[in-house]
Amino acid sequence: MDNHDQLRSDLLSRIADADLGRLEELRVEALGRKGAISEMMRGLGALPGDQRKDAGQALNALKTEIASAIDARHAMLSSAGLEARLATETIDITLPSRPHADGRIHPISQTIDEMVAIFCEMGFRVAEGPHIEDDFHNFTALNIPPEHPARQDHDTFYLTETEDGARPVLRTHTSPVQVRTMQTSEPPIRIVVPGRTFRADHDATHSPMFHQIEGLVVDENTHMGHLKGCLTEFWRAFFGMDDLPVRFRPSFFPFTEPSAEVDIGCSREGGGLKIGGSDWLEILGCGMIHPRVLENCGIDSSRYQGFAFGLGIERAAMLKYGIPDLRTFYESDLRWLKHYGFPALAQPTIAGGLTP
């Protein structure tokens, strides 16, 4: 027992003075296969039976105490080391950023700001709304019939049914914001709605999450000529081409009547695609708001009329900045962002326009 007490006192004293490196050596020296306590436990077999039990219990207690002391010392030294490191590794957040660590504006954010700046110069204001919508705002109010393919599960992300049996939906376009605005605002209305939208599609030109910007004008005198002038001037400002060819073709959408698809001039010479030229590229859909949509939103269609349009932001960014694959927008590749991104001070603003 005297040997136990002497060993215990010696080990505890050395543990109390040890640093992190020495602690592991002490663990091996005391508790390892050839350690002092292990050697003493192997000698238990030579003791008489009545002494063996008491000696074994004492050695087990000593082993546990030494292991606990080593762990406690290790935790204390680790904590003290971390505190010392935190005290020395301070950052002055008032200092300018390192040049190599400057962030870049994502092309989608840049394109949204460019579009908003152009439309706001035309007198539009920005409106926003929820990503999760109900059937009325996403489909019914927009004159989309129950059998329309856009309502099917293969095309739309539905959420779990609510207690009343309704199925919320991730909005498939930003048009529900137009509906909500018409329900809560008196004409005249002139808004643009940029935001995320969701559809069950994924390939080089489609993503299950993408961005749209839609426009809405409602007043007593707006006609198709205003729509054509608005979009023609927008595309010429967006691409920086005063003579960009723009044409309107008859089409069909449930929420507009008459409806049109808009093409812009392009060139496909040499297998590439260049904006401006004698060929045509479809770019967006638009039309005069269907009277039924106005009535669904509580607006008198015999007094008011207007137009609406919508376009994909990723598609416009790809065309303007030569980005070949839509999927790369969402791969979080810093090399890609460094190549296609924009300096923070290059962002257009509502007040400053396209040129800050």
Number of C-alpha atoms within 10 A of each C-alpha: 10 7 9 15 12 10 16 18 12 11 18 15 11 13 22 13 10 18 14 16 9 12 19 14 13 19 17 13 16 21 18 14 11 12 14 14 22 17 14 16 16 10 12 16 11 9 11 9 10 8 11 16 12 11 17 17 11 16 19 14 11 17 18 12 14 21 15 12 16 21 15 14 19 19 13 12 15 14 12 12 13 11 11 11 11 10 9 9 7 8 7 6 7 6 7 8 10 7 7 6 7 11 15 17 18 17 20 19 14 20 22 20 18 20 24 24 22 21 23 18 13 13 10 19 17 13 18 16 17 12 17 16 20 16 16 15 18 24 23 15 21 24 19 18 13 11 8 10 12 15 19 12 11 12 15 19 19 20 13 10 11 9 7 6 8 12 15 18 20 20 26 26 25 27 27 25 26 25 21 16 20 22 15 10 12 12 16 15 16 23 22 26 24 26 20 18 21 22 21 14 13 12 10 10 13 16 19 15 15 21 19 22 21 24 23 25 23 23 16 13 11 16 16 14 8 14 19 19 10 13 18 20 18 16 20 16 17 17 15 11 13 12 12 18 19 21 15 19 11 13 15 14 18 17 24 24 18 17 23 21 18 21 18 22 18 19 16 15 10 6 7 7 15 15 19 19 16 11 16 18 17 15 17 19 22 29 26 23 26 22 19 19 21 24 15 19 19 15 20 13 17 10 9 17 22 27 25 24 24 21 18 17 22 24 21 22 18 18 15 15 13 12 16 12 14 19 14 13 19 10 10 9 10 12 9 13 18 15 9 16 19 17 13 13 9 13 18 21 18 17 10 11 18 18 10 11
